[in-house]
Amino acid sequence: MRHELSLTFGSRDVLQRIIQENTDRHLLLLAGSATDEGLLLLDVSGTPSIFTGGSLIKYVHTKAVKVGKDSLALITLP
């Protein structure tokens, strides 16, 4: 079974506001470093996108993994 995942990029302030306004969705905020700019927000809810731009990726399976104090998202693409 395939699912869809939506993503967008932005600053921490903007993406945190999106998260707070959409508590019914499973949103993951990802950062490559400690910066507050250029963060990635993934919507893995499997419902139509809330983003007016951004990208859409079709995937087969996702799994969240906790490594110490960090979390990783593993995504299986078709």
VMD Tcl script that draws the C-alpha trace (Angstrom):
set ca {
  {0.00 0.00 0.00}
  {1.34 3.44 -0.89}
  {0.89 6.53 1.23}
  {1.72 10.18 0.69}
  {3.86 12.45 2.75}
  {3.92 16.23 2.38}
  {6.88 18.40 3.22}
  {7.85 22.03 3.38}
  {10.81 24.10 4.55}
  {10.96 27.21 6.73}
  {12.11 28.87 9.92}
  {11.40 27.37 13.34}
  {8.85 30.11 14.16}
  {6.79 29.55 11.01}
  {6.88 25.75 11.22}
  {6.05 25.73 14.96}
  {2.97 27.85 14.17}
  {1.88 25.31 11.54}
  {2.31 22.50 14.08}
  {0.27 24.36 16.73}
  {-2.53 25.09 14.23}
  {-2.74 21.46 13.06}
  {-2.68 19.30 16.19}
  {-4.85 16.68 14.45}
  {-1.96 15.76 12.13}
  {1.24 13.81 12.63}
  {3.87 16.49 11.87}
  {7.62 15.98 12.29}
  {10.00 18.94 12.54}
  {13.49 18.00 11.34}
  {16.75 19.95 11.45}
  {20.20 19.14 10.13}
  {21.86 21.33 12.76}
  {21.08 23.62 15.69}
  {20.05 26.51 13.43}
  {16.50 27.91 13.41}
  {16.51 28.46 9.62}
  {15.92 26.01 6.79}
  {14.13 23.39 8.85}
  {12.04 20.63 7.29}
  {8.45 19.89 8.33}
  {7.03 16.50 7.31}
  {3.32 15.72 7.37}
  {3.05 11.93 7.67}
  {-0.68 11.97 8.42}
  {-1.56 10.36 5.09}
  {-4.27 12.97 4.47}
  {-4.42 15.69 1.78}
  {-1.65 18.26 2.15}
  {-2.12 21.40 4.24}
  {0.78 23.06 2.41}
  {0.05 25.30 -0.58}
  {3.56 24.70 -1.90}
  {6.17 22.18 -0.88}
  {6.63 18.68 -2.23}
  {4.71 15.43 -2.17}
  {6.45 12.06 -1.87}
  {4.81 8.68 -2.29}
  {6.07 6.11 0.23}
  {5.40 2.55 1.29}
  {6.31 2.55 5.01}
  {7.63 4.85 7.72}
  {9.20 4.10 11.09}
  {10.33 6.47 13.85}
  {13.50 5.45 15.69}
  {14.79 7.00 18.92}
  {18.60 7.18 19.12}
  {19.67 8.70 22.43}
  {17.98 12.09 22.59}
  {17.54 12.25 18.80}
  {14.73 10.85 16.67}
  {15.15 9.55 13.15}
  {12.45 9.01 10.52}
  {13.05 6.03 8.25}
  {11.03 6.20 5.02}
  {10.71 3.31 2.54}
  {10.19 4.62 -0.98}
  {8.56 2.51 -3.72}
}
mol new
graphics top color blue
foreach p $ca { graphics top sphere $p radius 0.5 }
foreach p [lrange $ca 0 end-1] q [lrange $ca 1 end] { graphics top cylinder $p $q radius 0.2 }
display resetview
